[in-house]
């Protein structure tokens, strides 16, 4: 898959922005979009958000009361926080069920189940076989292509997946060189955390010798594979993506294992205090827009930062008009 070139000559900084570090940062953001849109003054953003949902087989042994189907139902509700945020940011929202145990017949969700109960237990088997893996990647690519065809020029992918801590930690550890305990973030009770840590270590040990481009199939999840495909398709069409939390960073690492040039089309929304997030972004070569004391996933952090990105572009558009008039 070919990846378009970025045009840094279009991303020159505007001297009218040299009035303070905050304004300069806005100029840097606007210049980033100029270079990727190949125009000195970028167009305002048209954003589409896609949340991919799936269960994880490894979570069955972690005694968690959280259920992905409940999370998906909450997000799909008409008055859900994610819908309110998207409405505020003027962003389109879609949700895709790739492998959630159970069905939400009446919910406003794209039903594309690849595996009825999510990924396999990665401590003892690959997360998915080759056919399921490429189907998930393909669904992610299809969702990105559909959004771009509808006019989106910035894409956001998020995940709804209770029990994804183990898979996310395993991917980050393997693709950044961190140890299992350095990559694992969990809010669980100590005994559950210990089980999760052992599971990460077992998954990594089982996948020893796996090429980096195939690690996602071995130790990932259905929704992570779809996000990686989403990022690859966006880059191939020359459309930037805004990363969300740790899960999207893990998917981004898996995507650049296919082609490192994909990273050039990624912008990191934030840095959390969650284990492995900083190292994942450093491996991607990305500087986050903001630092948060806690993690925010399901697309929330990325969506909350859209007004900042739109303000940066509006500043550049306004100064371009002022320059022409002067």
C-alpha positions, 0 to 999 in steps of 0.5 A: 500500500502506497503512502502519500508524501507530506509537504513540509514546505506548506507548513512554514510558520507564520511570523504573526504568531510570534507573540507567545508560546501558546500562540506559537503552539497553535501555529505549529498545529496549523502548520502540521495540517498545512503540510498534510493538506498540501496548502499554505492555509489548511481547510477547517476540520471535518471529523469522523470518530469510529469506536470499535468494540470487542471482547477479550478471551483473556479477560474471562479469568480476571474476575472483572464485573465490567462487561463490554456489552454494557459499555457499548450500550451506554455509549450508543445511547442517544444522550451518552457523553460521547455523543454529546462531545461529538455534537459539541465538536461537530464530529460524526460518530460511528460504533462497530461491533466486531466481537462483543459477547451478546447482541444489541439489536436496537442500538445505533451500531454497525454490526460486523461480528468477526468472532461472536465472543471476541479474541481468544485467550492470548496466554494460550493461543493466538488472538485470532487466526489469519482470516479473522485478523485480515477481516478485522483489518479490512473492516477498519480500512473500510470504515476509514475509506467510508469516512473519507468518501463522506468528506472527513479530513481528520479521523479518530479511532477509539475502542470499547473493550473491557479487559483489554489491559493485557493485550494492550500491555503485551503489544506495547511491551513487545514493540517498545522493548518495555518489560511486562510490568512497565507496560501494564496499566490496571486499576484492578485490585492487587490480586487481579493485577497480579493475574493480569501481569502473569497473563501479559508475561505468558502472552509475550513468552508464547509469541516469542519469535513472532515477526513484529508485523504479525504480533497484532494477530498473536497478542492483540484484539479484534478492535486493535486490529481494526484500529490499525487497519483504520490508521493504515487506510487513512495514511494511504489516502493522505488523511491525518488521524488523531490518536486517543489513549493507550489502546490507540497507541498500541494499534498505531505501533502495530500499524507502523510495524507494517509501514513506518511512514504511517506515523507521519499521518498521526497526531497524538492528542494527549499523554496520560500517566498510564504505564507505557503510554509515554514510551509508545508515543516516543516510539511513534515519534509523536509529541502529545498536544497536552498531558493529562493526569489520568487516561481517557479512552473510548475517544473522549480525550481526542474529541475534547481536543478538537476545539483546540485544533479547530482554533489553531486552523482558524487562527492561521486562516485569520492571519492569512486574511490579515496578511493579504489585506496588509 
